[in-house]
Amino acid sequence: MSMWEWALEAYAQSGVPEACLDLQDRYGQNTAFLLWAVWAEEADPARLARGAAVAREWEALAIAPIRAVRRALKAPAPPVDDGAREALREDVKAVELRAERVLMETLEGLEGNSSGGAPALQSLKAASAAWGTPAPDDALAVLAAALR
């Protein structure tokens, strides 16, 4: 199963969207990168460092600016019609999702990307550390538990 297909199934599980948004918004984590680590069962520091570098670059180039626009469009912007603003926000949301898919497909294609056999929580902890300031273990454990 491709990483994207797996991520769609994972995100449909109860508690996963909330855990991902918490890790993203409260702890500055890149959830596509975290999900890739779980999908690949990866805990190898060298592979995670390579994946984190790719994810950081793409987040800065595409995901963060698109997300900022989507969030800015959440509030009314008179004299712009609310319906038109919301429709544009939905379009931007779709572009943000496409940017996340591009990242996941890129991570999936990294050389040496194979199943490392690490359990979800171990992969999440290692990936969070590779990303930078690690998220608290309990926040990562919530996502790991939801991914079962």
Secondary structure, DSSP 4 states (H G I P E B T S, - for coil): --HHHHHHHHHTSTTHHHHHHHHHHHH---HHHHHHHHHTT---HHHHHHHHHHHHHHIIIIIHHHHHHHHHTTS--TTS-HHHHHHHHHHHHHHHHHHHHHHHHHHHTSTT-------HHHHHHHHHHHHSSPPPHHHHHHHHHHT-
